[in-house]
Amino acid sequence: MGLGTLLLGKDGNFIVLPFWLFLGAAQWIYMAPLAMLLKRLGRTGIAKGLWVGGLLVLLLNGVYWAGLGVYMILYGIESRAVQKFAREHPVTHREVSGTIVALDKERIEVQTAEGLVSIGLGAATHYIQSNGPFGNTQMDPSNVKVGSTVVVEASSFDGGPLYANYVSMNLPEPAESPSPH
């Protein structure tokens, strides 16, 4: 069981804490013996410089990792608040396929096998025309007419009304050209 899991449950934001503690301390494995050796050899100025430099790096490492730790705690708190809001206010997605029976600038009503579905339209609604093997292209909303067959990808926030994200139509199949015979 990791320290992060122990302190914060399954999120485990502190899982790397033991490694943080040893990042600045690992330099002392070689710095301390070198500084003591230099002091015995009479190079006290260099030895003092190693001690001061090592302590400065240790201090800067500590400040950096402590700041990152505080940030992770704050991020974890904010993340849990967002997750709680998302659980309490779900966004549901639905794909509606059928024939348009009513249409205006704010709503589209589609007759499906299950019945009539009313879907809101807005500035964020994208209109797409499928061109078979040639892919999809953006289409002008004026091409959507009553009687057209459409697929509407819609979302509902917190159980409210549906709003269209995408309204898709297929291009009509081209008429066959007469044979030359």
Backbone hydrogen bonds, N-H to C=O, Kabsch-Sander energy under -0.5 kcal/mol:
donor,donor_aa,acceptor,acceptor_aa,energy
6,L,2,G,-2.2
7,L,3,L,-2.4
8,L,4,G,-2.8
9,G,5,T,-1.4
11,D,8,L,-1.0
12,G,4,G,-0.5
12,G,9,G,-0.8
15,I,12,G,-1.6
17,L,14,F,-1.9
19,F,16,V,-0.7
20,W,16,V,-1.9
21,L,17,L,-1.8
22,F,18,P,-0.8
23,L,19,F,-0.8
23,L,20,W,-0.8
24,G,20,W,-0.7
26,A,22,F,-1.8
27,Q,24,G,-0.6
28,W,25,A,-1.4
29,I,26,A,-1.4
30,Y,27,Q,-1.1
31,M,27,Q,-2.3
32,A,28,W,-1.1
34,L,30,Y,-1.5
35,A,31,M,-2.7
36,M,32,A,-2.3
37,L,33,P,-2.3
38,L,34,L,-2.5
39,K,35,A,-1.9
40,R,36,M,-2.0
41,L,37,L,-1.8
42,G,39,K,-1.3
43,R,38,L,-2.7
44,T,42,G,-1.1
47,A,43,R,-2.2
48,K,44,T,-2.8
49,G,45,G,-2.1
50,L,46,I,-2.4
51,W,47,A,-2.3
52,V,48,K,-2.9
53,G,49,G,-2.9
54,G,50,L,-2.8
55,L,51,W,-2.6
56,L,52,V,-2.5
57,V,53,G,-2.5
58,L,54,G,-2.5
59,L,55,L,-2.7
60,L,56,L,-2.8
61,N,57,V,-2.6
62,G,58,L,-2.4
63,V,59,L,-2.6
64,Y,60,L,-2.5
65,W,61,N,-2.8
66,A,62,G,-2.5
67,G,63,V,-2.4
68,L,64,Y,-2.4
69,G,65,W,-2.3
70,V,66,A,-2.5
71,Y,67,G,-2.5
72,M,68,L,-2.4
73,I,69,G,-2.1
74,L,70,V,-2.5
75,Y,71,Y,-2.9
76,G,72,M,-2.5
77,I,73,I,-2.2
78,E,74,L,-2.4
79,S,75,Y,-3.0
80,R,76,G,-2.2
81,A,77,I,-1.8
82,V,78,E,-2.3
83,Q,79,S,-2.5
84,K,80,R,-2.4
85,F,81,A,-2.2
86,A,82,V,-2.5
87,R,83,Q,-2.1
88,E,84,K,-2.3
89,H,85,F,-2.1
92,T,90,P,-0.6
92,T,156,S,-2.6
94,R,154,A,-2.9
96,V,94,R,-0.6
96,V,152,V,-3.2
97,S,95,E,-0.5
98,G,150,V,-2.2
99,T,111,Q,-1.9
100,I,148,S,-2.6
101,V,109,E,-2.8
102,A,109,E,-1.3
104,D,107,R,-2.5
108,I,119,I,-2.6
109,E,102,A,-2.9
110,V,108,I,-0.5
110,V,117,V,-2.8
111,Q,99,T,-3.3
112,T,110,V,-0.7
112,T,115,G,-2.8
115,G,112,T,-0.5
117,V,110,V,-2.6
119,I,108,I,-2.8
120,G,162,L,-2.8
121,L,106,E,-3.0
125,T,122,G,-1.5
126,H,165,N,-2.6
128,I,126,H,-0.5
128,I,167,V,-3.0
129,Q,137,T,-3.2
130,S,128,I,-0.5
130,S,169,M,-3.4
131,N,135,G,-2.8
134,F,131,N,-2.4
135,G,132,G,-1.5
137,T,129,Q,-2.3
139,M,127,Y,-2.6
143,N,140,D,-2.2
144,V,141,P,-1.5
145,K,143,N,-0.6
147,G,100,I,-2.4
148,S,145,K,-2.0
150,V,98,G,-2.8
150,V,148,S,-0.5
151,V,168,S,-2.1
152,V,96,V,-3.4
153,E,151,V,-0.5
153,E,166,Y,-2.4
154,A,94,R,-3.2
154,A,152,V,-0.7
155,S,163,Y,-2.5
156,S,92,T,-2.5
157,F,161,P,-0.5
158,D,90,P,-2.9
158,D,156,S,-0.6
159,G,90,P,-0.5
160,G,157,F,-1.7
163,Y,155,S,-2.4
164,A,120,G,-3.2
165,N,153,E,-3.4
166,Y,153,E,-1.7
167,V,126,H,-2.7
168,S,151,V,-2.8
168,S,166,Y,-0.5
169,M,128,I,-2.1
171,L,130,S,-2.5
